[in-house]
Amino acid sequence: MDLGIQGKWALVCAASKGLGKGCAKALAGEGANVVITARGAEALEATAAELRALNPSVQVVAVVGDITTPEGRAAALAACPQVDILVNNAGGPPPGDFRDWDREAWIKALDANMLTPIELIKATIDAMAERGWGRIVNITSGAVKAPIDILGLSNGARSGLTGFIAGLARQSRLASANVTVNNLLPGVFDTDRVRTTSMGAAAKSGKTLEEVLAARRATVPARRFGTADEFGAACAFLCSVHAGYITGQNVLMDGGAYPGTF
């Protein structure tokens, strides 16, 4: 299937590894030019080289910076001739007990996982509407639908973003201009994030990391973790010309782990 995004410009945040990298790979593979950003220069440049090798016909621009800061956002936006596709992503806040989190911890989580995506949307969405085409995908979390007790910072910040997107995506001046805004909700994927949270659970329970990971796999009907490439493919479809009638949705990718009907 031709996704119809060849020559489009995509800004993919936190794209040096994990799910962000999976999205950047899928978009570049479909012919989209990509601006990728992350804090770690070495990993980011390695990913940029991989994307250029994957599809030599596309332009790949790597911008080192912290997307959760005004300076990082400005640098990323300045590197993109025009943002046709925006993939919002940022590392999740640490796990823990809410009794240990002060106001600063909450503000940091909100800045990274709610306010930063909103700022990037504000900077790009009106131009998308004027051009009559745009795609925004926010990488949130399956915890939006089924909160995880030790991820209270993430539960709160990402749920706030979800509520904001629900209203924004349904503005007729955006939807009628072929601008879609959706959230992609990962369950347990084989990423550094999963290992970090599992290490915390291991320390708390006294189990080994491998025992915790095995237990987490057992909760997934698919009996495995998802892959970044699978996630990227779903993201690329939501960014395609074929997804113009999908907006304001929370697309859950969790191997069947969520037990609810809705």
JOVENTA-V454523 format. One record per helix or strand of 2 or more residues. SS is the DSSP state (A for helix, B for strand). FROM is the first residue (numbers start at 1). LEN is the number of residues. If there is no record, write none. Layout:
ss = {SS,SS}
from = {FROM,FROM}
len = {LEN,LEN}
This chain:
ss = {B,A,B,A,B,A,B,A,A,B,A,A,A,B,A,A,A,A,B}
from = {9,18,33,41,60,70,85,98,103,134,142,152,172,179,192,209,228,241,250}
len = {4,12,6,14,5,9,4,3,29,6,3,17,4,8,14,10,11,3,4}
